[in-house]
Amino acid sequence: MNLGDHDKLCEAAKAALEAAINVVKPEVVVSEIGAAVEGAITSYGFKPIINLTGHAVARYDLHHGLSIPNTGLFGSGVLRKDDVIAIEPFATTGSGMVHEAPRAEIYQVVENTPVRSPTARKIMKKAQEMNGLPFSRRWLQIPKADLALPTLLRQGNLYVYHCLADVPESFVAQFEHTMIVTDDGALVTTR
């Protein structure tokens, strides 16, 4: 979804994704995928975000093992037949590096320490339904959740994922597909 007048930036991220998919096959070094992403994005005059990556995928383990870079500078991992990976090219008008912003929207249960607050207990119960996967604050729909989340963080029950930002006034576009590595290349499962 384009949230403004950023068609060319979106095209760059989408082209990078297609270029990366075309490289996927067994025995490919992940830096080759990163080089394809970087080449496509820079050909549009933008930068790839180099400190974000795609990743291997496993059940209830969203960012599993292997990282798939957005640049050819990193990554010595090798794809194997039947690997399941997510490729996520990020194109930016900014610096090409993101940092954590103060705002947080995504959380994940990391400990199941007992809590006193009824609201905190409701949050933990709702979060357990995610089977250890991250969840969005807006999914909770629990009154006073914003008051209980800091307590759960202080107690170590939750891990917080802060929003990521590039330099002020910059824009980022991202496209993503999940695929299985086959002898014939990438079997994209999310088209």
C-alpha positions in Angstrom: 0.0 0.0 0.0 1.5 3.3 -1.0 0.8 5.9 1.7 1.6 8.9 -0.5 3.2 9.9 -3.7 6.0 7.4 -3.6 5.4 5.2 -6.7 9.1 5.1 -7.8 10.2 4.1 -4.3 7.6 1.3 -4.2 8.7 0.2 -7.6 12.3 0.0 -6.4 11.4 -2.3 -3.5 9.1 -4.5 -5.6 11.8 -4.8 -8.4 14.3 -5.7 -5.7 12.0 -8.5 -4.4 11.6 -9.9 -7.9 15.4 -9.7 -8.6 16.0 -11.6 -5.3 13.5 -14.3 -6.0 15.2 -14.9 -9.4 18.5 -15.7 -7.6 17.0 -18.2 -5.1 18.1 -21.8 -5.5 20.0 -24.4 -3.4 23.7 -23.6 -2.7 23.3 -19.8 -3.3 25.2 -17.7 -0.8 22.8 -15.2 0.8 25.1 -12.2 -0.1 24.2 -12.9 -3.7 20.5 -12.3 -2.9 21.6 -9.2 -1.1 23.5 -8.0 -4.1 20.4 -8.5 -6.3 18.3 -6.5 -3.9 20.9 -3.7 -3.6 21.4 -3.5 -7.4 17.7 -3.2 -8.1 17.2 -0.5 -5.4 20.2 1.6 -6.3 19.3 1.4 -10.0 16.2 3.5 -9.1 18.3 6.0 -7.2 17.5 4.9 -3.7 19.4 3.0 -0.9 18.7 -0.4 0.6 18.3 -0.5 4.4 21.3 -2.5 5.3 20.6 -3.2 9.0 17.3 -4.9 8.2 17.1 -8.4 6.7 14.9 -11.1 5.4 15.1 -14.4 7.3 14.5 -18.1 7.5 11.0 -19.0 8.8 10.0 -21.9 11.1 6.8 -22.7 12.9 6.2 -20.3 15.8 9.7 -18.8 15.2 9.2 -15.8 13.0 12.9 -14.8 12.5 14.6 -18.2 12.5 18.3 -18.8 11.8 19.5 -17.6 8.4 19.4 -13.8 7.6 18.8 -12.6 4.1 20.6 -9.3 3.7 19.5 -6.3 1.6 23.1 -5.7 0.4 25.9 -7.8 -1.1 28.3 -6.7 1.6 27.1 -9.2 4.2 26.0 -12.8 4.5 28.0 -16.0 4.2 25.0 -18.3 4.8 24.0 -20.8 2.1 20.5 -21.7 1.0 19.6 -25.4 1.1 16.9 -27.2 -0.6 13.6 -27.0 1.4 14.7 -24.0 3.4 11.7 -21.6 4.0 12.7 -18.0 3.8 11.2 -14.5 3.7 12.9 -12.0 1.5 12.1 -8.4 2.6 13.8 -5.6 0.5 13.6 -2.2 2.1 14.2 0.8 -0.1 14.7 4.3 1.4 15.1 7.9 0.5 17.2 8.3 3.7 20.5 7.0 5.0 20.0 3.3 4.6 20.2 2.6 8.3 17.3 2.5 10.7 17.2 3.1 14.5 14.7 2.4 17.2 12.2 5.2 17.7 10.6 5.9 21.1 7.2 4.6 20.1 6.5 0.9 20.5 3.6 -1.1 19.1 4.8 -4.7 19.0 5.4 -7.0 22.0 6.3 -10.6 22.6 6.0 -12.8 25.7 9.4 -13.8 27.0 8.6 -14.9 30.5 5.4 -16.1 32.3 6.1 -14.5 35.7 2.8 -14.2 37.7 1.3 -10.8 37.8 -1.1 -9.1 40.2 -3.0 -6.7 38.0 -6.2 -8.1 36.4 -5.5 -6.2 33.3 -1.9 -7.5 33.0 -3.3 -11.1 33.5 -5.7 -10.5 30.6 -2.9 -9.2 28.4 -0.8 -12.3 29.2 -3.7 -14.6 28.5 -4.4 -12.9 25.2 -0.7 -13.0 24.3 -0.4 -16.7 25.1 -2.8 -17.3 22.2 0.0 -16.1 19.8 2.1 -19.2 20.7 5.2 -17.1 21.4 4.9 -14.9 18.3 4.9 -11.1 18.5 1.6 -9.3 18.8 0.4 -5.8 18.2 -0.8 -3.6 21.0 -4.0 -2.7 19.0 -4.9 -6.4 18.9 -5.4 -6.5 22.7 -8.6 -4.5 22.8 -8.4 -4.7 26.6 -9.4 -1.6 28.7 -6.4 0.0 30.4 -3.9 -2.1 28.5 -1.7 0.9 28.1 -1.3 1.1 31.8 -0.5 -2.5 32.3 2.1 -2.9 29.5 4.8 -0.9 31.2 4.4 -3.2 34.3 4.7 -6.3 32.2 7.9 -4.9 30.6 9.4 -3.9 33.9 8.8 -7.4 35.3 10.4 -9.0 32.2 7.2 -10.7 31.0 7.3 -8.9 27.6 9.9 -7.8 25.1 9.1 -4.6 23.2 9.8 -4.0 19.5 10.2 -0.3 19.0 9.1 1.3 15.7 12.1 1.7 13.4 12.9 4.9 11.6 15.4 6.2 9.1 16.5 9.9 9.2 13.7 12.5 9.6 11.7 13.4 6.4 12.8 10.1 4.7 10.5 7.5 3.3 10.8 3.7 3.2 9.1 1.1 1.0 9.1 -2.6 1.6 7.8 -5.7 -0.2 8.0 -9.2 1.0 7.4 -12.8 0.0 7.9 -16.1 1.7 9.2 -19.0 -0.3 10.5 -22.5 -0.2 13.9 -23.2 -1.8 13.5 -25.9 -4.5 15.7 -27.4 -7.1 13.9 -25.2 -9.6 14.4 -22.0 -7.6 11.9 -20.3 -5.4 8.4 -21.6 -4.8 6.7 -18.4 -3.6 3.9 -19.2 -1.1 2.6 -15.7 -0.6 1.6 -14.6 -4.1 
